[in-house]
């Protein structure tokens, strides 16, 4: 049986995430994964709607190590939830919002009450490459949303190829800042899986407005990668404020004009790469 590690970081003391400006080590992250995996309720499918990227990622990994499958539809409408319940009757909703009203059995993300034991044995879980890690769903614009199972092996191969193509494997200390949600296929691959499988760090926040994006870039160290979309770039560049430089900018979800791309590269002092992909395939060009 072929396996791949849950995280590809080389040291338990390496920074795995920046959570509201504070570093989280790989050891602490894996302790959270173990803790949440043990607390998850019965049910083989997890509808992970956590807004905080750190909680989402812990929830994804907790599902993986406990033999559950994550469900990642493109929307959270009542009709989508109804279709999820029909597709996976044992599904429950993992959330981090006090006002969550999704019509599935709900489980609130449990925050830790104590620090991870720095003297505990450090073990990185190994995941069967053939295991389905998640079902992603098409938007349903041409009919009912269609589920596509993504195995851990396929996800690892695709993300490692992407990291190598972008030259990121030579920058293992980079931090990913994303303006796109982790539930979207683009955000899932680049702001969640890329840090896990590339051995990088990620920011937990989901900045939306230009001032939030600037603040989040400034809150994490170099080298940093901004993962965004044309609509966010357009709003960001419409301001006159100086922008924190990045080492790389990635854009997807909509066509990007040459004018906007050139301005973004000049203002952020970084090369910009436009990604093309789909729910069915992930990033392909």
N, C-alpha and C positions, 0 to 999 in steps of 0.2 A: 504493500500500500504506500503510495507516494503522499508525503505530507509537506506542508509549508508552515513556518512559524506564524503565530498570530501577529507579532510585531517583528520588524527586521532591525531593530536598534541593537547596537553592539555592547551597551553598558547599562546596568540598572540605574545609574546615576545620570544618564543622558536626559536632557529636557525633552519630554514627550509633547507637552502642551503648555500654552500660556493661558491661564484661566483668570480673566479680569486683571491681567497684568502681572500675575504671580506665576512662577514656573512650577510645573508638575513633572516629576521624574517618571521614568519608565516603571520603576518599582512601585511608585504610588499609583500610577495608572492601572497596572496589572492587579494591584490589591483591590482597587475599586471594581475592576471587572469581576474578580472572584467573589467579592461581597455582593454585588448586584445579581450575579448569576445564581447565587445561593438563595436570594430573596425572591426571584421571579415566581409568579404564580404558575399553576398548571396551565398547559396549553402549548402547542407546538409551533405556533406562529405569532410573531410580535409585530404589531403595527406601531412603529417607533415614530412618534410625533414630537419628540423633545426638540425644543427651540434652541437650547444651548448646545453648541456643537460638541463640547466635551461630554455632556450627558448623552447625547445621541451616539457618540462613538463608543462610550463605555457600554451603552445598551446594546449596540450592534455586536460588540465583542462578547458581552455576557451571553447573548443569544447563541453566538457561534460555539462557545466553549460548553454550553449546556445542551447542545443538540437541537436548538430551535432555529427557525428560519424567519428572517426579517421580511416584512411586507412594505414595499416602497411604491405606492401609487403616486400619480402626478398631482393629485388634489386630495383634499380632505372633506369633500362635500358629503352630505347625507347619502346621496345616491352612491358615491364611491364607497362609503363605509358599508352600505347595504350589500354591494357587490363583493366586498372583501369578506363579509360574514358568510356569504354564499360560497365563495371560493375556499375559505378556510374556516369552518364552523368553530374551531377551537382557538381562534385568534383572540388576543387581548391587546389593549392599547397601553403602551408605555408612554407616559407624558410627564412634563415638568411645569404644567400650568395649573394654578389653583382653580381656574374657571373652565377646565377641560370638560366639554359636554359631548364628546364623541360617543355614539351609541354602540359601544362594545364594553365588555368588562374592562374596567380601568385600573391601572396600577401606577401610582405616582413614583417617580424616580426617588429612591431613598438616598439621602445625603449621608456621608460618613460621620460618625460621632467621635472617631478617634483617628490619629495618624497611623500610616502604615508602619509596620515593624521593620526597622532598618536592618535587623539582624536575622530576619526570616529568610529561609532559602529562596534564592531567586530562580524561578523556573518559568520559561516562556512556553505556553501551550502550543502544541503542534496540531494543526488542523488537516484532516483528510482532504486532499486536493479534489476529490470527486464529490465532496459534500456541497449541497446547495446552500449557499450562505444567505441569499436573498432572492425574492421575486420582485422584479421591477415591472411596471405596467405601462403600456402605451397610453396616450392621452384619451383615446376613445373618440377622437374627432371624426373617424371614419366608421364608427361602430362601437361596440362594447370594448372597454380596455382589455388588452391581451397580456397575460402574464408571461414573463420570460425569466426562467430560472438561471441564476448566475452561480456557478460553482466557485469555490475558493481557488482552485487551480487556474481557472480561466481569468478570474479577477487579478490574481497575482501576476500572471504572464502579461496581461494587458497593461497593468500599471507599471510594472518594471520596465517594459518596453517604452512606455511614455516617459518615465523618469530619465531613462538613458537618452532618448531622442532629444529631450530638453536640456541635457547636460547637467541634470540635477544630482546624479549619482556621485559627481565630483564635488558636491557641496552638501555634505551630510548634515550640516548644522543649520540649514535654511528653515525658515518658518513660513507656513502657509497662512495667508489672511484671505478670507473669502467673503464676498458680498452675496453669494448664492446659497440657498438652503441645502443642508446635507441630504434631504430626502429626494432632491432632483438628481437625475442620473449624472449630470455634469458635476454638480456639487458633491455627490456621493463619491464619484471616482477621484476627483481632484482635491477636495478639501478634507476628505475622510480617509479613503483608501491610499492615496498617495503618501500622506504622512505615515500611515501604518506600514505600508509595504516598501516605501522608499527609505524608511528610517529617519524621517524628518519630524519637526514639531508643527503644531497648528494652533491657531488662535480660536478660543471658544466662542467669541462674539460673532454676531451677524450684522455688521454695519450696513446701514441703508443710505442715510443722508451723507452728503459730501463731508461735513464736519466729523461725522462718525468714522468714515473711512480714513480720513487724515489722522484722527486720534488713534485709531487702531494700528495703522502702519507705524506711527511713532511709538506705540506702546511695546512693540516687539523688536528684538535686535536684528541687525543684518547678519547674513543675507536673508532677504525676505521676498516672497513671491505673492503678488496680488492676483487672486482668481476672481474674475468679475464678468460683467456683461456689457454690451454696448450702451444699454440704457443707464447703467450706473456710471460708466465712463463719461457719457455725455453730460450728466449732471455734475460729476466731479470736475470736469474741465471747464464747466460754465462759470465756476467761481474764480476770483482773482487771487486767491490765497496761494502761497507757495506750497507745493506738494512734497511730502517726504519721498525721497528716492527709493526705488526698489531695484532688485537685481533682474526680475523677470515679471512680465504681465501676461496673463492668459485670459482670453476672451472667448465666449461661446454663447449659445442660445438664440442669436439673431445675427443677420448680416452686419458686418463692420465696414464702414466706409474707409477708404484710403486716407482721407483728410483727418478723420477722427483718430485713426491708428497712428499717423505721423505726429499729431499733436500730443497724444498720450505718451508716445515714446520720448518726445522732447520734454514734456512737463515732469514725467516720472523718472526720466533719465535711465530708461531700461528698454530692452527689446520687447516687443509685443508679438505674441504668437496667437493666431486665431485657430481654435479647435473646431473641427467638424465631427459630428457623431450622431448617434440616435439611441433611443432606449433599447432597441433590439441588439445593437452592435457595441454600444459604448463609443469611445473616441476612436476614430479611424483615420483622420487626416489632419 
